Amino acid sequence: MVGFKAYIDLSAWPMQMTPVFSTPINSVVSLTLRGPSPLVVKDFFAAFPNVEVLRASGQMNGLPDGVGMLKALRVADLSDPWGHIAPADIEQLKKLPRLQELNLEGQTVGYGFSVRGMAQLRVLKLGNTGLLDLPGGLSELAVRSRLEVLDLQRNPYIRNAPDVTGMSELRILDLTHTGINQLPVGLGAENGPKGLQVLKLGENALLETPSLEGMSKLQELDLSNTDIDTFPEGITSEIPRTVLNLANNRIRSIPESVELRAGFNLTGNPVSDPASLRRLIFARRQTGTDIWLGVESVDTSADLWLRHVPQAQVPEKLALWDRLNTISENNLFKRIRNLSRTPEFFVERQLLERRVWAFLEHFEKAGAVEKSRLRSIAKEEVSPGQMLDRLEKELKAFDPGRQNHPLHHLPKRPRVN
């Protein structure tokens, strides 16, 4: 792109002047408009014959007249959620011969929206537009063969997944919360989108789990909140490369063939298999992040940490809990309760209880500076398991006498084949 970018606030522009521009401004190739204009300007876009990128933002109340004159337009980004683009504007945009990218996210297009005739379309973003069905013309060869991005997310009444057969160039497919329960026809097929990089099917009650076989270029896969109970087939150390989101489903165990790594999210699944839980502990230690967290316990009392405490020690532990569990330490105790979500709570609970009580005993004896530092760690660390590790490490750093002595008996690391 060679040329200038222009930003025009229509609410502040002297729109009463006619014509607005005496001569065309051929050097402007990118035009951003914001604010409603007090008057409808006749042939406003005639002054910008070479505009290739058009954006609207900031409470737009329809486009100025003449958007159909932008014959060089390649990108129309009208996604501002505070704006309102009239149906007539959209109809004019669809007739532009060179339009490759159309973004109407947040606008209301409703029933009957069509991309028929948009033969050059590469990017179509219609998220949260009130669609009641798939866009008309989406299955036509001219559109299907060139489409690289198809974003229909947040349109819960579509219900029918698009047929991606023949979408050989498709890189991004986002069908999040569209009401579908069947996988898109052609997904993973030989004549489907072999170069798919991002696939988002989350927040739909799917009847089957998709396979990743043949999706060698997949970077991100989102299957969160889809009610699936198994891992997708075809997961390898490279596929998907960066993100696998399986949160809030019904998965109970992790296949031994799946390598747990950074970018995986299994939070909210009822994982109960001890071997899987131990692998999750090991994965967190390797990656520094939680791949899985269970549901937080509603028990706010000390009973949560007394299951394996000898009866003779219970009164002492309860007294310690009552001394520390004050309004000033409310946030710290919330974070301690969050440890009930960790894999250790299910497979190393006795050890975890010892670690919690050891920390509380040392915390009570700590000085003001040390306590302040420990509170900060508990507040800033998002991973409960990492939080406890860091708290214990901090206690050792403040007391040289504890440098070579653990606060508790360290667990054995699980074997990973």
C-alpha positions, 0 to 999 in steps of 0.5 A: 500500500502506497499513500496516506491514511485519513481520519475524519470525525463526521460529527465535527466536520463542517458538513454544511459546506457543499461540496465537501472537497472541491477536488478528489484526494487521490493519495488517500488509500485508507479512510477511517470515519467516526461519529454521526454526520448531521447531514447526509452528504451527497457523493461523499466518497467521490472525493476518495476514488483510490481508497482501498481500506475503509473503517468506521468507529465511534457511534456511526449512524450509517455511512455517508452517501456514495460508498458504492463509488469506492471501486478500489476498496479491498477492506471494509471494516465496519465492526464497531459495536457502537455504530449502526450501518444501514442495510443499504450500505451493506448492499452497496459494499457487496457490489464492489468488485475488488472487496476481499475483506468484509468485517461486520462484527457487532452489526445487525444483519439478521435473516437473509444476509448474503455474500452471493456475487462476492467472488473476490472475498477472502475474509468474512467476519460476521460475529455477533450479527444476529444471523439466523442462518448461514449467509446466502451464497457461502456454498458457491464455488467462487466464494468457497474456493478463495475464503481464508477466514470464516468467522460466524461466532456468537450467532446462536441461532445459525444451528447448521455448520457450514460445509467446508468442502472445497474451502482449500484456502481456509485458515481460520474457522470460528463457529463459537456459540453458533448452536451447531451440534454437528461438525462441519461437513468436509472437516479433515477430508481430503477435499477440505481445508487441509491448511486450517490453522485455527479451529474454534467450535467452543460453546456448542453441544457437539455430538462427536469429537472431531479428529485432527488427522490430516490437519498438519498445520493446526495451531489452535483448537478450541473445544471448550464447553462442548460436552465431549468426553474424549480427547480428539484423535490426532493430537501429537507433540506438534498438533495443535502447535500452540493451543488446545482448549478442552475446558469444561467438558466431561473428560475423565482420563488422559490418553497415555499417547497424549503429551501434556504441554504448555498451551493445553487447558483441561480445567473443569473436566472431572479428571479422576484417573490417578495416573492422569492426575499425577501426569498433570502435576508433572506437567505443571512443574514442567510448564509452570502453568496449570493444565487442569484445575478442578472445582473449588471446594465450598468448605471455608473451614479448617476441616478441608485440611484435617482429613489426615491429621492425627486426632491429637493434633486437631485442637492445635491446628484449629486454634492456629487456623482461628488465630490467622483466619481474620479479615486482614488475611481473608485474601490469603485464606481464599488462595489457600482454599483454592489449593483444593482445585489442584491434582495434589488435593486428589492424589497427594492430599495427605502431603498437601495437608502437611504442606498447608499446615507447615506454611501456616505455622511458619507464616504466624512466626514470620515478621511484618516484611516477610508476611507482606511478601508472602501475601503478595505472592499469594495474590499475584500467582494465578496457579494454586500449585505454583503459589504454594511452591513459591510461598515455600521457596520464599520462606526458605529465602527468609530463613537461612536455617531452612535452606537445606531442609524442606518444610515437608516431605517432598513427593516422588516425581511420577514416571512419564513414559 
